[in-house]
Amino acid sequence: MSNQLTDKVVLRHGTVLNNRMAMSPMQTHSGKRGGFVSDDTLCYYNARSKAAGLLITEFHYVSPNGGPAYVPGYPEQLGAYSDEHLDGLRQVAQALKKDGNNAILQVHHGGRAAIGQAISGQDVVAPSQVDFSFLDYPIRELTADEIDDIIKDFGKATRRAIKAGFDGVEIHGANHYLIQQFFSKLSNFRTDKWGSSLEKRTAFPLAVVAEVMDVVAKEAPQDFIVGYRISPEEIHGDAIGYTYQESVQLIAEVVKYQLDYIHLSLWDGYSSRPQGVDKTYAELFREVLDDETKLMLVGGVFGEEAARDAIENYGDLIAVGRGTLVDPLFAQKIMLGQGDTILSEVSPETLDYIKWTPGLFEAFSRQDSLGLPKIPGAESIYHLHTGRFDMYSKK
């Protein structure tokens, strides 16, 4: 019998999810200076407590130099690098869990994407000093001691997630942030134990996983969830950071730490496949997962039909991103047999219902959407764009 979308799911360490749907981690553009939670943050997450059985927060940077990764002028990314963030983290966890679903804190380090460091005149750090044409600020190569500190910071952020009442953490190893930068041949030119060969380029991701799992084993409830997100490939024309064959090898090592799930960040949709390959990414990664490690997919789900197809034919869990931006009650409607009432696009009339943060509204009501994936119906709100944050980003 194939998986069903509304099944309860038992994860490796004992947590039971209410269904097979997850809310994708998505930046809310709502943080206050220093990465602190705002009222806008809480309003957004409160509205999405029924969006899925597993609710994953936006990325939280684990080190002071790990963020913020944000658009100049817009509200900041959230942080988890200090105990001063604990009150806000608790409030987010409570907001997401209030209707009985499970909450996950996504932890990351921005590496070269920590534009906030550049704006404030601080060093932007990365595995290697590389002059990227798409960056208008310099980056500095991390020292060996700094690398060790960042690894420990992932453990400290995990400890804060535990204290704040989250049900788990997701390690963000995708989307060109620091963990992926260490794994990529385009970003990592180190000649020490952290770079050069494939084995050495996997060392940092695996060290982060080991640190997180060590903290979890010692300090978390037995059923605490740990997931790992990865972009299956890094290919830009003829420039290749890594292939799917290499990322499959990495995940084969990651799963040895007995994580609960692997989350494939799929830009072209949950059923996508590498160019010239007959198998989907889901099939290729499934080959190295044990029976207890769930496969989470993401991409291209805006309604019940696609969500069911993703679960019945491809993965164990389906993460829904823009679908939950457009309809905060995405999963609840399906669970109640009302999937046909899920909103398929945004409009001026739905803005009060969807509870976007001001930062999200300004981002998605721009015609360029700040480079973010387009939201269905966004053209209907372009005329409402105020530019309240754009004016600052031009200074």
C-alpha positions as CSV (number, residue, x, y, z in Angstrom):
1,M,0.0,0.0,0.0
2,S,1.4,3.4,-1.0
3,N,1.8,6.3,1.4
4,Q,-1.2,8.5,2.0
5,L,-1.0,12.2,2.5
6,T,-3.1,12.2,5.7
7,D,-1.2,9.3,7.3
8,K,0.3,9.8,10.7
9,V,4.0,9.3,10.4
10,V,6.3,7.8,13.1
11,L,9.8,9.2,12.8
12,R,13.0,7.3,13.8
13,H,13.2,8.6,17.3
14,G,9.5,8.3,18.2
15,T,7.8,11.5,17.3
16,V,4.4,11.0,15.6
17,L,3.5,13.6,12.9
18,N,-0.1,14.3,12.3
19,N,0.3,14.0,8.5
20,R,2.9,13.8,5.8
21,M,2.9,17.5,5.1
22,A,5.6,20.0,6.2
23,M,5.8,23.7,5.9
24,S,9.0,24.7,4.1
25,P,11.5,27.0,5.8
26,M,11.0,30.4,4.4
27,Q,12.5,33.8,5.4
28,T,9.9,36.1,6.8
29,H,11.8,39.4,6.5
30,S,10.6,40.2,10.0
31,G,13.5,40.2,12.4
32,K,14.6,43.1,14.5
33,R,18.2,44.4,14.7
34,G,20.3,41.6,16.1
35,G,18.1,38.8,14.8
36,F,15.4,39.2,17.4
37,V,11.8,38.0,16.9
38,S,9.2,40.8,16.3
39,D,5.4,40.9,16.7
40,D,5.2,40.5,12.9
41,T,7.2,37.3,13.2
42,L,4.8,35.9,15.7
43,C,1.7,37.0,13.8
44,Y,3.0,35.1,10.7
45,Y,3.8,31.9,12.6
46,N,0.6,32.0,14.7
47,A,-1.4,32.1,11.5
48,R,0.4,28.9,10.2
49,S,0.1,26.6,13.1
50,K,-2.2,24.4,11.0
51,A,-0.3,24.7,7.8
52,A,1.3,21.3,8.1
53,G,2.0,18.4,10.5
54,L,5.7,19.5,10.6
55,L,6.3,23.2,10.7
56,I,9.9,24.3,9.9
57,T,11.0,27.9,10.7
58,E,13.0,30.1,8.5
59,F,16.8,29.8,8.8
60,H,18.4,31.1,12.0
61,Y,22.0,31.9,12.0
62,V,24.1,30.2,14.7
63,S,27.1,32.5,14.9
64,P,27.4,36.3,15.2
65,N,29.2,36.3,11.9
66,G,26.8,33.9,10.2
67,G,24.2,36.5,9.3
68,P,22.1,38.3,8.7
69,A,21.5,37.2,5.1
70,Y,19.0,39.7,4.0
71,V,18.2,42.5,1.5
72,P,19.6,45.9,2.7
73,G,16.8,48.0,4.1
74,Y,14.4,45.1,4.8
75,P,13.8,43.6,8.3
76,E,16.5,41.2,9.3
77,Q,16.9,37.4,9.4
78,L,16.4,35.7,12.8
79,G,19.2,34.6,15.0
80,A,19.9,31.7,17.4
81,Y,23.5,32.6,18.3
82,S,22.8,34.0,21.8
83,D,20.8,33.1,24.9
84,E,19.3,36.5,24.4
85,H,17.3,35.0,21.5
86,L,15.7,32.4,23.8
87,D,12.5,34.3,24.7
88,G,11.7,35.0,21.1
89,L,12.5,31.4,20.1
90,R,10.1,30.2,22.8
91,Q,7.4,32.4,21.5
92,V,7.9,31.1,18.0
93,A,7.8,27.5,19.2
94,Q,4.7,28.1,21.2
95,A,3.0,29.8,18.2
96,L,3.7,26.9,15.9
97,K,2.8,24.1,18.4
98,K,-0.4,25.6,19.7
99,D,-2.6,23.3,17.6
100,G,-0.8,20.1,18.2
101,N,1.6,20.1,15.2
102,N,5.4,19.7,15.5
103,A,7.9,22.6,15.3
104,I,11.4,22.5,13.8
105,L,14.1,25.2,14.1
106,Q,16.2,25.5,11.0
107,V,19.8,26.3,11.9
108,H,22.5,27.7,9.5
109,H,25.5,29.9,8.9
110,G,25.3,32.2,5.9
111,G,29.0,32.2,5.1
112,R,29.6,34.5,2.1
113,A,25.8,35.4,2.1
114,A,26.0,37.2,5.4
115,I,25.6,40.6,3.8
116,G,24.7,42.1,7.1
117,Q,28.3,41.7,8.2
118,A,29.5,43.6,5.1
119,I,27.0,46.4,5.7
120,S,28.2,46.8,9.3
121,G,31.8,46.9,8.2
122,Q,32.6,43.4,9.6
123,D,34.4,40.5,7.9
124,V,32.3,38.2,5.7
125,V,33.7,34.8,6.1
126,A,33.7,31.7,3.9
127,P,35.8,28.5,3.4
128,S,38.1,30.3,1.0
129,Q,38.8,33.8,-0.2
130,V,37.2,33.9,-3.6
131,D,36.3,37.0,-5.6
132,F,32.8,36.2,-6.8
133,S,31.4,38.5,-9.5
134,F,28.0,38.6,-7.9
135,L,29.2,39.9,-4.6
136,D,30.1,43.6,-4.1
137,Y,32.0,43.0,-0.9
138,P,35.1,41.0,-0.1
139,I,35.1,37.7,1.8
140,R,37.8,36.4,4.1
141,E,38.9,32.8,4.5
142,L,38.0,31.2,7.8
143,T,40.8,30.1,10.1
144,A,40.9,26.6,11.5
145,D,40.0,27.9,15.0
146,E,37.0,29.8,13.5
147,I,35.8,26.7,11.8
148,D,35.9,24.8,15.1
149,D,34.0,27.6,16.8
150,I,31.2,27.6,14.1
151,I,30.8,23.8,14.5
152,K,30.3,24.3,18.2
153,D,27.9,27.1,17.5
154,F,25.6,24.7,15.6
155,G,25.6,22.6,18.8
156,K,24.8,25.7,21.0
157,A,21.9,26.7,18.7
158,T,20.6,23.2,18.9
159,R,20.7,23.5,22.7
160,R,18.7,26.7,22.5
161,A,16.1,25.0,20.3
162,I,15.8,22.3,23.0
163,K,15.4,24.9,25.8
164,A,12.9,26.9,23.7
165,G,10.6,23.9,23.3
166,F,11.1,23.0,19.6
167,D,10.5,19.4,18.7
168,G,13.7,19.3,16.5
169,V,16.2,21.1,14.3
170,E,16.9,21.1,10.6
171,I,20.5,21.6,9.6
172,H,20.6,23.9,6.6
173,G,23.1,22.4,4.2
174,A,21.5,23.8,1.0
175,N,21.0,26.9,-1.0
176,H,24.6,28.1,-1.2
177,Y,25.1,28.8,2.5
178,L,28.2,27.9,4.5
179,I,27.7,24.1,4.7
180,Q,27.2,23.9,1.0
181,Q,30.1,26.3,0.4
182,F,32.4,23.8,2.2
183,F,31.1,21.0,0.0
184,S,31.4,23.0,-3.3
185,K,34.5,22.9,-5.5
186,L,33.5,26.5,-6.6
187,S,33.8,27.8,-3.0
188,N,36.2,25.6,-1.2
189,F,39.9,25.8,-2.3
190,R,41.4,24.9,1.1
191,T,44.4,22.6,1.3
192,D,43.9,21.6,4.9
193,K,41.7,18.9,6.4
194,W,38.6,20.9,5.4
195,G,39.1,20.9,1.6
196,S,40.5,19.6,-1.7
197,S,39.3,16.0,-2.0
198,L,35.6,15.0,-1.9
199,E,36.3,13.3,1.4
200,K,37.7,16.5,2.9
201,R,34.9,18.6,1.5
202,T,32.4,16.5,3.3
203,A,34.3,16.9,6.6
204,F,32.6,20.2,7.6
205,P,29.0,19.0,6.9
206,L,29.7,15.8,8.8
207,A,31.3,17.6,11.7
208,V,28.2,19.8,12.0
209,V,26.0,16.8,12.0
210,A,28.1,15.1,14.6
211,E,28.1,18.1,16.9
212,V,24.3,18.5,16.6
213,M,23.7,14.8,17.3
214,D,26.0,14.9,20.3
215,V,24.1,17.7,21.9
216,V,20.8,16.0,21.1
217,A,21.9,12.7,22.6
218,K,23.0,14.4,25.8
219,E,20.3,17.0,26.3
220,A,17.2,16.5,24.2
221,P,14.1,14.4,24.8
222,Q,14.4,11.0,23.2
223,D,12.0,11.8,20.4
224,F,13.8,15.0,19.4
225,I,13.9,15.3,15.6
226,V,16.9,16.1,13.5
227,G,16.8,16.7,9.7
228,Y,19.3,17.7,7.1
229,R,18.5,19.9,4.0
230,I,20.7,19.6,0.9
231,S,20.6,21.0,-2.6
232,P,21.2,17.8,-4.8
233,E,23.5,19.6,-7.3
234,E,25.4,22.8,-7.7
235,I,25.8,23.3,-11.4
236,H,25.9,26.7,-13.2
237,G,26.4,26.0,-16.9
238,D,30.0,24.7,-17.2
239,A,30.8,25.6,-13.6
240,I,30.2,22.6,-11.3
241,G,30.4,22.9,-7.5
242,Y,29.3,19.3,-7.1
243,T,27.2,16.7,-8.9
244,Y,24.3,14.6,-7.6
245,Q,26.6,11.6,-7.4
246,E,28.8,13.5,-4.9
247,S,25.8,14.8,-2.9
248,V,24.4,11.2,-2.7
249,Q,27.8,10.1,-1.3
250,L,27.6,12.9,1.3
251,I,24.1,11.9,2.3
252,A,25.2,8.2,2.6
253,E,27.6,9.4,5.3
254,V,25.1,11.8,6.9
255,V,22.5,9.1,7.5
256,K,25.0,7.0,9.5
257,Y,24.3,9.5,12.3
258,Q,20.7,8.2,12.4
259,L,18.8,11.4,11.5
260,D,15.1,11.4,11.2
261,Y,14.8,12.8,7.7
262,I,16.7,14.2,4.6
263,H,15.2,17.2,3.0
264,L,15.9,17.7,-0.8
265,S,15.8,21.3,-1.8
266,L,14.4,20.9,-5.3
267,W,14.1,24.2,-7.3
268,D,12.4,22.5,-10.3
269,G,9.9,20.5,-8.2
270,Y,9.4,17.3,-6.3
271,S,9.5,15.1,-9.3
272,S,12.6,16.6,-11.0
273,R,15.6,14.7,-12.1
274,P,19.2,15.5,-13.1
275,Q,19.7,16.4,-16.7
276,G,20.1,13.3,-18.9
277,V,19.2,10.9,-16.1
278,D,16.2,8.6,-16.1
279,K,15.8,8.5,-12.3
280,T,14.4,11.3,-10.2
281,Y,16.4,12.9,-7.4
282,A,14.0,11.2,-5.0
283,E,14.9,7.8,-6.4
284,L,18.6,8.5,-6.5
285,F,18.7,9.6,-2.8
286,R,16.4,6.9,-1.7
287,E,19.0,4.3,-2.6
288,V,21.3,5.4,0.2
289,L,18.6,5.9,2.9
290,D,17.8,3.3,5.5
291,D,14.2,2.3,6.2
292,E,14.1,4.7,9.2
293,T,15.2,7.8,7.5
294,K,12.4,9.7,5.9
295,L,12.8,11.5,2.5
296,M,11.3,15.0,2.4
297,L,10.8,16.6,-0.9
298,V,9.8,20.2,-1.8
299,G,8.8,22.2,-4.9
300,G,5.8,22.9,-7.0
301,V,3.0,22.0,-4.6
302,F,0.1,24.5,-4.5
303,G,-2.8,22.1,-3.9
304,E,-4.0,18.8,-2.7
305,E,-3.6,16.9,-6.0
306,A,0.1,17.6,-6.3
307,A,0.7,17.0,-2.6
308,R,-0.9,13.5,-2.9
309,D,1.1,12.7,-6.0
310,A,4.3,13.7,-4.2
311,I,3.6,11.3,-1.3
312,E,2.1,8.4,-3.3
313,N,4.8,8.3,-5.9
314,Y,8.0,10.0,-4.7
315,G,8.7,10.8,-1.0
316,D,7.7,10.1,2.6
317,L,7.1,13.8,3.4
318,I,6.2,16.8,1.2
319,A,7.2,20.3,2.2
320,V,5.0,23.0,1.0
321,G,6.4,26.5,0.7
322,R,4.6,29.0,-1.5
323,G,1.4,27.0,-1.0
324,T,1.4,27.8,2.7
325,L,2.3,31.4,2.0
326,V,-0.9,31.6,-0.1
327,D,-3.0,29.6,2.2
328,P,-1.9,29.3,5.9
329,L,-4.5,26.5,6.5
330,F,-3.1,24.3,3.7
331,A,-2.9,21.0,5.6
332,Q,-5.9,21.6,7.8
333,K,-8.2,22.0,4.8
334,I,-6.9,18.7,3.4
335,M,-7.3,16.9,6.7
336,L,-10.9,18.1,6.9
337,G,-11.7,17.0,3.3
338,Q,-11.8,20.6,2.1
339,G,-8.8,20.5,-0.2
340,D,-10.8,22.0,-3.0
341,T,-11.0,25.2,-0.9
342,I,-7.3,25.8,-0.7
343,L,-6.4,29.2,-2.1
344,S,-4.4,28.9,-5.3
345,E,-3.2,32.5,-5.6
346,V,-2.8,35.7,-3.7
347,S,-5.0,38.7,-4.3
348,P,-5.7,42.1,-2.6
349,E,-8.7,40.4,-1.0
350,T,-6.7,37.7,0.7
351,L,-4.0,39.8,2.3
352,D,-5.6,40.0,5.7
353,Y,-6.2,36.3,5.7
354,I,-2.7,35.2,4.8
355,K,-1.0,37.4,7.5
356,W,2.2,38.1,5.6
357,T,4.8,40.2,7.5
358,P,5.3,43.7,6.1
359,G,8.7,42.6,4.8
360,L,7.2,39.6,2.9
361,F,4.5,41.8,1.4
362,E,7.0,44.4,0.2
363,A,9.2,41.6,-1.3
364,F,6.4,39.8,-3.1
365,S,4.6,43.0,-4.3
366,R,7.8,44.0,-6.1
367,Q,7.9,42.9,-9.7
368,D,11.3,41.3,-9.2
369,S,10.2,39.8,-5.9
370,L,13.8,40.3,-4.8
371,G,14.8,37.2,-6.8
372,L,12.4,35.0,-4.7
373,P,10.2,32.4,-6.5
374,K,7.1,34.1,-7.9
375,I,3.9,33.8,-5.9
376,P,0.8,32.9,-8.0
377,G,-1.4,36.0,-8.4
378,A,1.4,38.4,-7.3
379,E,0.8,40.7,-10.2
380,S,-2.6,41.6,-8.6
381,I,-0.8,43.3,-5.7
382,Y,2.1,45.0,-7.6
383,H,0.1,48.3,-7.4
384,L,0.0,48.1,-3.7
385,H,3.8,48.0,-3.3
386,T,4.8,51.0,-1.1
387,G,8.6,50.9,-1.4
388,R,8.9,51.5,2.4
389,F,12.0,49.3,2.6
390,D,13.3,49.9,-0.9
391,M,14.1,53.5,-0.1
392,Y,16.6,52.4,2.6
393,S,18.2,49.7,0.4
394,K,19.3,52.5,-2.0
395,K,21.3,54.4,0.5
